[in-house]
Amino acid sequence: MANFEYTAFNAQGEETSGVVSAASEAEVIQQLKAQGLYPREVVPAGKGSGKAQKSVPKGKKSAKKKGGKVKPKVLMIFTRQLATLIDSGLPLLRSLTVLGKQEPNPVLKNTIDSLAESVQTGATFSESLTQHPKIFNKLYINMVKAGELGGVLEVVLDRLAEYMEKANKLKNKIVSAMVYPVIVLFIAISILVFLMIFIVPKFREMFAEEGDLPAISQFVFGMSDWMLARAFVLPNVAWIFLVSGLVWMGLKAWATTTKGRHITDNMKLKLPVFGDLTQKSSIARFSRTLGTLVTSGVPILQALTITRDTSGNVIISEAIDKIHEAVKEGESIVTPMQVSSVFPSMVISMVDVGEETGQLPEMLLKIADVYDDEVDNAVTALTSIIEPLMIVFLAVVVGGIVFALFLPLIKMIQNVDQAG
């Protein structure tokens, strides 16, 4: 028996250290896991280096630096495949080796190879995941930790894959709702610019001798003259793009500050049409993240911390932080939710029922399903409203210009007929 120094994290993420007697480092790791600790470093007594020999294998220290990102869909497929292989009875190391050989994405392939090598040296899967923070976030790592402790890694991985699939689906729905009006607006502006630069000037020359033009025609011709004389001279175009770019960069930089992000995130929740959509998607994300974590065995306080960090909205994060503080003091989740203006009464009522019946995780997942459907319906309704509105807008813009061009022509024809 020999003495080993260790550094580990408990379920709340707090660091602890000490000395234990064991036959080998692997035995120390097993003892720590049995105590609910997550080893970061295990070394012979007196040889601590500050780097975990079992969790950070040699030759892979640069993996975290090199790193890279992969698309959520690619990571979801990997997670689903890994869950299937482990569920079929294949050991974790063998499963990672198989997936690494067939993975077409070079970044994920290198990551899987690194994970396999780390696991082979004795590190746990969750410890290996921490070496790649750009790919595996806190939610992913902590769920895997819970799965390892509970001996249900394949179940947790399957839940993770399902979570990522639904989260990606929800994101795509919202993006599709935003993209359509932007495309139609771009087309409308392009048509307007084309007409003003190339078509309207031709009619302007035709009616040059006409003194009494209709008001709408005078307005359109005046706008065309202004655009040709000022806005679309090459130096002016460069200035327009330069100033617009600087303003956009300035607003983007301001939005990353504490005050700026607070204001912009608050505005996102209070916009006339899109605010309701943003709120529903944020609640769906909060409920699914928290429900998935708690269902997988992650302690409630740690689950709330992860949910707060991955909420994507400062206002929602502040509300979750208040919930965290209340739970830490032994209070109910419902009380701070009622104080906050973020959560609708239906969500509060369902959470209250979940706490009373001891089925809070299941109730949170049901809330997520309900609000996923709400977002889906809201996106469908929004698209059905935006489509005719944008078509009418396009028709009014183009039709107004055409009307302004042909009105003097009609007047000229009438004058010729009267003269004849």
Secondary structure as UniProt FT lines:
FT   STRAND          2..9
FT   TURN            11..12
FT   STRAND          15..22
FT   HELIX           25..34
FT   TURN            35..36
FT   STRAND          38..44
FT   TURN            45..46
FT   TURN            53..55
FT   TURN            58..59
FT   TURN            61..62
FT   HELIX           63..66
FT   HELIX           72..87
FT   TURN            88..89
FT   HELIX           92..102
FT   HELIX           106..120
FT   TURN            121..122
FT   HELIX           125..129
FT   TURN            130..131
FT   TURN            133..135
FT   HELIX           138..150
FT   HELIX           153..194
FT   HELIX           195..199
FT   HELIX           200..206
FT   TURN            207..209
FT   HELIX           215..226
FT   HELIX           227..231
FT   HELIX           234..255
FT   HELIX           258..270
FT   TURN            272..273
FT   HELIX           274..295
FT   TURN            296..297
FT   HELIX           300..309
FT   HELIX           314..328
FT   TURN            329..330
FT   HELIX           334..339
FT   HELIX           345..357
FT   HELIX           360..419
//
